[in-house]
Amino acid sequence: YRCNCHLDGEPTGSDHDATFHLLDVDVIEPGTTASARVQPHYPDDWRVVETGSTFELREGPRVIGRAVVVELFPNDPAS
């Protein structure tokens, strides 16, 4: 799933593109939680993110979800 993400602490209007890959489920129902791996389209824009950071998933101005970072993976350009 591809959407815009608004990182906490950033000015309004500074959303970042990312692709979400759900883990262990195929669909997330409203009001439920799930694990996903997030692949930022421009990783340099996500340098402020650390374990425990939160961000919103958005479709235009509408917030469709909230995320908490539980683990970071190194950005390996060779992979």
URQUIGI-V371875 format. One record per run of one state. SS is the DSSP state (a for helix, b for strand, c for the rest). FROM is the first residue (numbers start at 1). LEN is the number of residues. Records with the same first field share a line. If there is no record, write none. Layout:
SS = FROM-LEN  FROM-LEN
This chain:
c = 1-1  8-7  24-11  41-2  47-7  60-2  69-11
b = 2-6  15-9  35-6  54-6  62-7
a = 43-4
